[in-house]
């Protein structure tokens, strides 16, 4: 479930050919929260269990879980297809917007609810591509799908009359019926329809083919990122140093506690993987003992400012 407008900018200072721009929220699925009835959802993402119809939400099958089989960090997202009735299969799905639930699955859709920050993700840049890592175990000839739509005003997936509001889209589908046993990276470019500046981003992740879904297909997802073209670097802001390395920890060196307390911190490795995500309760960030030596990009996103810094961990 989405809780706030925690979107942030990532800038890779390690490889000049790759630039992280405005990002998806909680892209590594490290942070989860209780949404009631003992169900947890990844922060800033939602499922049919938190749809816009509480009655249907209560009856909706659970099609996702938190997995400890992660590409990086502690967790990844698992989504899977579930047979509801003899001839009715629910597709595993998660969105960074909200689901409109319907007992007729063909009438259901995900959407950006622009009038409620809990169910939208503001986004104002034009990334070059979408990347991520996944494992997939399909049944039959099933496929997994990753869809990201940049848009203005109202947006739904399927479009349901909102296509004129779409600015650009990136879609990646796995090969039909192919199993990906190991963590596999994908990269897919955005296709743009006009020269509008986006206002929001709507993302939907599916473990099955919406037109021919198969029971029990299973998908693991981790480390989603939006990549900016090199030309976009002129639009990005380089922040001054905001932390330093001390033994096995990072220390935030900002004068005002309000600048970092309860704000989100991210540590990105040279391969673009989110290796640490933490909401700060003090100025001390303990580094995992298994973290390899090397150069990392540290990101702190506050309500009014972003800090980006390259750090060397030895």
N, C-alpha and C positions, 0 to 999 in steps of 0.2 A: 504494500500500500504506500502511496505517496504521502509525505508528511510536510514537505516544505519545498521551496524553490532552490534546492542545492544543486545547481549546475555549475560547472567550473571549467576553466581553461587549462589545458596541458600543453606544455611546450618542450619538445625534446631538444636539449642542448648538446646531445651526444652525437647524433647522426644528422648532418645538415640536409640530407635528402628526405627526412621524414619529419613532419610537423604535426603535433597534436593541437587541434583547435578546440572550440567549444565541444564539450563531451556529453555523452549520456550520463545519467545519474546512476551511481552504484553499478558501474559497468562490469565489475568482477564478482558481483553477488556475494560480497563478504558480509554485508549487514542485513540482518533479518529482524522482524518484529512480530509480536503476537497480535493477531487481528480478531481474536475471539474464538471460543470453542476449542482452544488448544491448537489452533491453526496458525502457522507462521508464514509470512510472505517476505520476499526480499524488499527492503526499504526502497521506496520510489518505484516499485513495480506492483502490479495488481493482477488478480485472477478473477474467475467467475465467482469465487467465494466472497469477493467484495464488489460485486456488480451493482448496477443501479436498481436492482429489484431484490430486496432482502429476502422475499419469499422464495424466489428461485435460487438465490445464493445459498440458502440453507440446505436446499435439496441437491445442489450441483455436486457432481462427483469431484473428488480431489484428483487433479491431474499433474501435480508438480510436487517437488520436495527439495530440501537442501541436501546436497551431496558433499561428502568429504573427499571424493575423487576429483581433485581440483587441478587445473592446469597451472595455476599459481595461487598463492594465498592459502586459505584454509578451506574454502568452499567453492562449489560451482552450483549452477542451477540444473536440476533434473526435471524434465517434463515428459509426459508419457500419455498415450492414448488409452482410454478406458471404455469397455463395453458397458452400456447402461441397460439396454434391453437387447433382445435377440438380434434385431437389425439396426440398432442405434448405437453409434460409437462416438464418444466425446473426444475431440482432438485436444491433446495437451497444448495449452496456450498461456502466454503471459504477455502483458503489455505495460508500457510506461504511461498509458492513458487510463481509460476505464472501459470495462465491458458492459454493453447492453445485452442482458441475458434474455433468452426466449426459449420456451420448451421446444419450439421448432428451431433446430440448430441453424437452418438456412436463413433465419431471420435475425440471428444474433450478429453483433459486430463490435469492434473496439472503436473508441473515439477519444478525441481531445475535448475535454470540457473546459472551454476557455474562461468561463465565469467562476471557476473554482480552482485555486492553485493546487489543491490536493490531487487533482486529476489532469494536470497538464505540465508540460516541460517547455518553458520558453527557450527559443533557439534562433539565433539571428545571423549565422554564418552559412557559407556554402561549401561544405567539405568535399574533398575529391573522392573519398572512398570509405567504405565500411569494412572493418576487419574484425576477426574474432577467432576463437578456438572451440572445437567441438569434438565429441564422440557420438556416434549414432549406431543404433541397433534396430534396424527396421524389420517389420514383418511383411512378408509378401513383397509387393512392388512399391512400398511406401517411400515418401521423401520427407525430409525436414526442411523448414523454410525460415528465413530471417528477412524481415521487411522493415525498412525505415523510410518514412515519408516526411519530408520537410514541407511545411504548408503555412498558409495564412488563414485566419478566421477558422471556420469549422472544418473538421476532417474526420472521416470514418474509414475503416477498413473492414469489409469491402467498401468501395467508395460511396455507394448510395446517394449519388447526386452531388458529392463534394469534390469531384475531380477538378473543376475549375479553380479550386483553392490550392491545388498541389503545386509546389514549386519544383520539387525534385524527388526522386525515389531511388533507393538501392535495394535490390532483392537478390538473395542468394538461396539456391535450392541444392540439396544434395542430389547425387545421381540416384535414379530409381532403384530401390531394392539393394543398394550397396551398403555394406557394413563398414564403419570406420572404427576399428577397435582401439586405435591409438589417438592421442590428441592431434587433431588436424587443423591447420590454420587455413582460413579462407580470407579472400580479399575481393571485393566487388565494387566497381565504380558507381557513382551516382549519375543518373540521367536527369538532366534539367529540362523543364518544359517552358520556362520563361526567365526573365531577368529580375523577378521579384526578390526582395529580401525576406527570408522566412521569418515567421513569428514563433512557430512551435515545431517540435519534432514528435512524431508518433511512431513507436516501435512495437512490432508484434512478432513474437517468437512461437513457432509451431513445431510439434513433434510428428505431425502427419500431414498428408496431402488433403487439403480442404475438400476436394472433389472425390477422393477415393481413399479415405482414411482407413487404416487397418488397426485392429485391436492390438495393444501391447507394444507398439513401436515406442522406442525409448531414446531420449536425446539428453546429452549433457552439454552445457554451454558455459563458457568462461571468457573473461577478458575481451569484451566488445570495445572497439575504439573507432572513432571517426577521425580520418586523416585529412589534414588540410593540404592543398597544393602549396608548393614552395613559394609561389607569389604571395600567399597569404601572410607571410611572416611580417610584412610591413604593417599589418593591421594589429599585430600582437604587442602586448606591453611586457617589457622585461622588468621584473620587480627586483628591488635591492635585496641583499642578503637578509634572511629572516631567522636563520637557525645555524647552529654549529654542531659538529660531531664531538662527542665526549665518551670515550670508552665504548660501551655497548648501547649507546643511546644517542638520540638527537635531542638537542635542547633548543626550544623556540626562544628567540632573543628579541622579543617585541616588548616595548615599555608598558603597554596597556594590556591587562589580562583580558579585557573585553574584546581585544583583537583576535584572540585565539580560543578562549574557553568555549567549549561546546560546539566548536567549528570542526569541519571535516578536513582531515589530512590524508594525503595519498603519496605513496612512494612507488615510482615507476622505474623498472630496470631498463637496461640498454636495448632489450628486445621489445620494449613496449608493453611488458606485462606488469599489471598492478600487483605488487608483492606485499603491500601493506596498506590497509585502510583503517582509519581510526578516528573516532570522534573525541576530541581532546578534552580531558578533565583537568589537566595541568600542563605545564610546559615541557614535560618529559615524555619522549617517545622511545619506548624500549624496542630495540631491534631484535628480530628473531635470531637465535643463535646459529641457525642454518643458513643465514643470508650470506651469499658469496661476496668476496671482496670485489670492488669495482665502482664504476660511476653510475649514479642514479639521479633521477629528477624528482625533487620534492615539491609538492603542491599543497598550499593551504588556501582554501576558499572561505572568505568571510562574507558577511552580509553586504559589505560595501567595497571590498577590495580582494584581489587575488595576489598571492605570492608564489613565485616560481623560482626555484634555485637548483643548480647542479651541485651534488654533494659526492665526495669521494669517501667510500667506506672501506676501511682496511681491517 
